Amino acid sequence: MKPNKKHKDSVFSTLFNNPEALRELYSAIEGVHIPQDVQIDINTLSDVLIRGQINDLSFTIDNRLVVLIEHQSTISENLPLRLLEYIGKVYERTVKYERRFQKNLTKIPKPEFIVLYNGNEAFPDHKELRLSDAFMDVQGLKLSDTNELPLELVVQVYNINQGHNSEMLKKSVTLNSYSFLISKIWEYRNSKFTLEESLRYAIQYCIDNNVLRDFLRKHGSEVYSMLYGEYRIEDEIAVVKEEVREEVRKETWKEAWEKCSKHEKITIARKSLEKGSTLEFVQEITGLDLDIIRELQR
């Protein structure tokens, strides 16, 4: 069996995959206090065939609020669409099938969507992403626009890099420590150390300075492997972007990509596949249909 490319095994999800860590994290993000007697149940999505994790964190608070938290080093404008897919699966697995057909109203936990960003590019402390921004204009179909949206999903994105949302980080020791670890990795990488060196030095620095010391001592090799996998993907994205920049000379990445023809995107997709990139990765950077990418691979 080929490995599930949706599998998400990250340091972030490992750190917070217990009720008490989630209680601390959610309280810090929302600026509230969740008492110890309030029940928190984890229902993070997993693939039933190979038990691979396909989203970062999903949990319910007192069976009244379901929270989806995603950790991202690159922000995609399509996050609301992806989280819409996730929340549907969460309800499918947590609400009993027969309750969906009963006459009386079935109460379900209210959803909340949070993304924590800690990439290396500039990003504001907070930003909202809305599903409705992706809706196509229906005026061409001569339909009336009542401005009443039949569907909306709002994602709250927070920058958790050091120097951003300091009050939030102060309220969660674990989140602040994780943020510090990632900042040390970027610090070493920006000093021209290799990826392997940057990871080793950052992990050792945190152990020596009592930052996630017990966690890193216990899971050091696993942490290294997970971070290595995450940052290798970041490197792939950077390489492809650089190739595009060279091909379009002095135009910016955004302007160039908007002007790229389908033929040019196919060329980039072919180059990425030749370098061993996955189908999902190529689709993410090009926006091409998956069937086209499969045909290129063949």
C-alpha positions in Angstrom: 0.0 0.0 0.0 1.3 3.5 -0.9 1.5 5.9 2.1 -1.4 8.2 2.6 -0.2 11.6 1.4 -2.9 13.3 3.6 -1.1 12.0 6.7 -0.1 14.8 9.0 2.3 13.8 11.6 3.7 17.1 13.1 5.5 18.3 16.2 2.6 20.7 16.8 -0.1 18.1 16.8 2.0 15.8 18.9 2.6 18.5 21.5 -1.1 19.4 21.9 -2.7 16.0 21.5 -4.0 15.8 25.0 -6.9 17.5 26.8 -4.9 19.6 29.3 -2.6 21.0 26.5 -5.7 21.8 24.5 -7.4 23.5 27.5 -4.3 25.7 27.9 -4.0 26.4 24.1 -7.7 27.3 23.6 -7.8 29.5 26.7 -4.8 31.4 25.5 -6.1 31.9 22.0 -9.6 33.0 23.1 -8.5 34.8 26.3 -10.9 32.8 28.4 -10.6 30.3 31.3 -11.8 26.7 30.7 -12.3 25.1 34.2 -10.7 21.8 35.0 -14.1 20.1 35.4 -15.2 21.0 31.8 -14.7 18.0 29.6 -12.5 18.1 26.5 -12.8 15.3 24.0 -10.3 14.9 21.1 -11.8 13.8 17.8 -9.0 14.5 15.3 -9.8 13.0 11.9 -7.9 9.8 11.0 -8.0 7.7 7.9 -9.7 4.4 8.6 -7.4 2.3 6.4 -3.9 3.2 7.7 -4.9 5.3 10.7 -3.1 8.4 9.4 -3.9 11.8 10.8 -5.4 14.1 8.2 -5.9 17.3 10.1 -4.0 18.8 13.0 -6.4 19.1 16.0 -10.2 18.7 16.4 -11.9 18.6 19.8 -15.1 19.3 21.6 -15.5 21.4 24.7 -18.3 20.2 27.0 -20.0 18.7 23.9 -21.2 22.2 23.1 -18.3 23.6 21.0 -16.3 21.8 18.4 -12.9 23.4 17.6 -10.7 22.8 14.6 -7.2 24.1 14.9 -4.7 23.9 12.0 -1.0 24.8 12.1 0.3 26.3 8.9 3.7 27.6 7.7 2.1 28.8 4.5 -1.3 30.5 4.4 -3.6 29.4 1.6 -6.7 31.4 0.7 -8.4 28.0 0.3 -8.3 27.2 4.0 -12.0 27.9 4.6 -12.9 25.3 1.8 -10.6 22.7 3.4 -12.0 23.3 6.8 -15.5 23.0 5.4 -14.6 19.5 4.3 -13.1 18.7 7.7 -16.1 19.9 9.8 -18.5 17.8 7.7 -16.4 14.7 8.4 -16.3 15.6 12.1 -20.0 15.9 12.3 -20.4 12.7 10.3 -18.3 10.8 12.9 -19.6 12.4 16.1 -23.3 12.7 15.4 -25.2 9.4 15.5 -26.6 8.5 12.0 -30.1 7.9 13.2 -30.3 11.3 14.9 -30.0 13.0 11.5 -33.5 11.7 10.5 -35.5 12.2 13.6 -38.3 14.6 13.6 -37.1 16.9 16.4 -34.2 19.2 15.9 -30.8 17.5 16.6 -28.5 19.8 18.5 -24.8 19.8 17.4 -21.7 21.5 18.8 -21.1 25.0 17.5 -18.0 25.0 15.2 -15.0 27.3 15.6 -12.1 27.4 13.1 -8.6 28.6 14.1 -5.3 28.6 12.1 -2.0 29.2 13.8 0.7 30.5 11.4 4.4 30.4 12.0 6.0 30.6 8.6 9.0 32.8 7.6 7.1 35.3 5.5 5.6 38.6 6.9 2.0 38.1 8.1 -0.2 40.3 10.4 -1.0 39.3 14.0 -4.6 38.4 13.0 -6.6 37.9 9.8 -10.0 36.5 8.9 -10.5 34.2 5.9 -14.1 33.7 4.7 -15.5 31.0 2.5 -17.8 33.5 0.8 -14.8 35.2 -0.7 -14.5 32.1 -3.0 -18.1 32.2 -4.2 -18.5 32.9 -7.9 -20.5 35.8 -9.2 -24.0 34.7 -10.1 -25.1 37.9 -11.8 -24.4 36.5 -15.2 -27.1 33.9 -14.6 -29.6 36.7 -14.0 -30.2 35.6 -10.5 -31.1 38.1 -7.8 -28.5 38.9 -5.2 -30.2 39.3 -1.8 -26.8 39.6 0.0 -28.0 36.8 2.3 -25.4 34.0 2.3 -26.8 30.5 2.4 -23.4 29.3 3.6 -20.5 30.9 5.4 -17.4 29.7 7.2 -15.0 32.1 9.0 -11.4 31.2 9.9 -9.5 33.1 12.5 -5.8 33.1 11.6 -3.2 34.1 14.2 0.5 34.7 13.8 2.3 32.8 16.5 5.9 33.7 15.6 8.0 35.3 18.3 7.2 39.0 18.4 3.6 38.5 17.4 0.5 38.0 19.7 2.7 38.2 22.8 -0.2 38.2 25.2 -1.5 35.0 23.7 1.9 33.3 23.9 2.4 34.4 27.5 -0.8 32.6 28.5 0.4 29.3 27.0 3.8 28.0 28.0 3.6 25.2 25.5 2.7 27.4 22.6 5.3 29.9 23.4 7.9 27.2 23.7 6.9 25.7 20.4 7.1 29.1 18.8 10.6 29.6 20.3 11.8 26.3 18.9 10.6 27.2 15.4 12.2 30.7 15.7 15.6 29.0 16.5 15.3 26.8 13.5 14.7 29.8 11.2 17.5 31.7 12.9 20.0 28.9 12.1 18.7 28.5 8.6 18.9 32.2 7.9 22.6 31.9 9.1 23.2 29.6 6.1 23.3 26.4 8.1 22.0 23.3 6.4 18.5 22.0 7.2 20.0 19.1 9.2 22.3 21.3 11.1 19.6 23.9 11.9 17.3 21.2 13.3 19.9 19.6 15.4 21.3 22.9 16.8 17.8 24.3 17.5 16.7 21.1 19.3 19.9 21.0 21.4 19.6 24.8 22.2 16.1 24.3 23.5 17.1 21.3 25.7 20.1 23.3 27.1 17.8 26.2 27.9 14.9 24.3 29.4 12.5 24.9 26.4 10.4 21.8 25.9 13.3 20.0 27.6 11.4 16.9 28.7 9.4 16.6 25.5 12.5 16.9 23.3 14.6 14.5 25.4 11.8 11.9 25.2 10.9 12.4 21.5 14.1 14.0 20.1 14.6 11.7 17.1 10.9 11.7 16.3 10.8 15.5 16.5 13.8 15.7 14.2 12.2 13.4 11.6 8.9 15.3 11.7 10.5 18.7 11.3 12.8 17.4 8.6 9.7 16.3 6.6 7.9 19.6 7.1 10.8 21.8 6.1 11.8 19.6 3.1 8.3 20.5 1.7 9.0 24.2 2.3 12.3 23.8 0.4 10.5 22.2 -2.5 8.1 25.1 -2.7 10.9 27.6 -2.5 12.8 25.9 -5.4 9.7 25.8 -7.6 9.0 29.5 -6.9 12.6 30.4 -7.7 12.4 28.6 -11.1 9.3 30.5 -11.9 11.0 33.8 -11.0 13.9 33.0 -13.3 11.6 32.1 -16.2 9.6 35.3 -15.9 12.7 37.4 -15.1 12.0 40.5 -13.1 8.2 40.1 -12.6 7.1 39.4 -9.0 5.9 35.9 -8.1 2.2 36.9 -7.7 2.1 39.0 -10.9 3.9 36.3 -12.9 1.6 33.5 -11.6 -1.5 35.4 -12.5 -0.2 35.8 -16.0 1.0 32.2 -16.4 -0.9 30.4 -19.1 -2.2 26.9 -18.7 0.7 25.7 -20.8 3.3 27.3 -18.5 1.6 25.8 -15.4 1.8 22.4 -17.1 5.5 22.9 -17.7 6.1 23.8 -14.1 4.0 20.8 -13.0 6.1 18.5 -15.2 9.3 19.8 -13.8 8.0 19.3 -10.2 7.0 15.7 -11.0 10.4 15.0 -12.5 11.9 16.2 -9.2 9.8 13.6 -7.3 7.0 15.9 -6.0 3.7 14.4 -5.0 0.5 14.8 -7.0 -1.0 16.8 -4.1 2.0 19.1 -3.8 1.9 19.8 -7.6 -1.8 20.5 -7.5 -1.3 22.9 -4.6 1.3 25.0 -6.3 -0.2 25.0 -9.8 -4.0 24.8 -9.2 -4.3 22.3 -12.1 -6.9 19.6 -12.1 -5.7 16.4 -10.5 -6.6 14.4 -13.7 -4.2 16.6 -15.7 -1.4 16.0 -13.2 -2.0 12.3 -13.2 -1.8 12.3 -17.0 1.5 14.2 -16.8 2.9 11.7 -14.4 1.9 8.8 -16.7 
